[in-house]
């Protein structure tokens, strides 16, 4: 069965009550884990919603407590190697984004933890037994006609930037990915959240997950 990940990223915008509700909705929907992100402030170019929603030394324990209250696994996508140290006690796995796929120091820091790593990449190369390549096209959104299903079969899983149920059905039935990452947003109509163009609304998540589990059996 596909390990289904809800990419929340920084869309909770520093609001712990919202984060709790998002995690609870994901758990109720049947998602296996939720993923957040850890940025350096200087890399965010004053994008306030991302600054507020990034994981830091100051809020990581609070986030972990919320996930424990809900009863759902969470993990993180750090964008700099310094974050691995403070995140490690709370992580079962890691994610490396497409933009950071060639950051040797970041990869090395994660490998030292001996935990699984998922990396968005355009090359299904062998990185090591603990590193799993995810098919990813770094375009927001990605048109379905640019997604190569045959090529995707060479990868461990899929980091999806396409909001299209028919496309997801095709991927699940034909590729059978071991890992599937979907972007999720609490408010699809919020123009400040640029991830919304590749995100599914929380209101449709439960039905979507139900369909995914059904497609897996067909």
Buried (B, 14 or more C-beta within 10 A) or exposed (E): EBBBBBBBBBBBBBBEEBBBBBBBBBBBBBBBBBBBBBBEEEEBEEBEBBBEBBBBEEBBEEBBEBBEEBEBBBBBBBBBBBBBEBBBEBBEBBBBBBEBBEBEEBBEBBBEBEBBBBBBBBEBEEBEEBBBBBBBBBEBBBEBEEBEBEEBEEBBBBBBBBBBBEBBBBBBEEBEBBBBBBBBBBBBEBEEBEBBEBBBBBEBBBEBBEBBBEBEEE
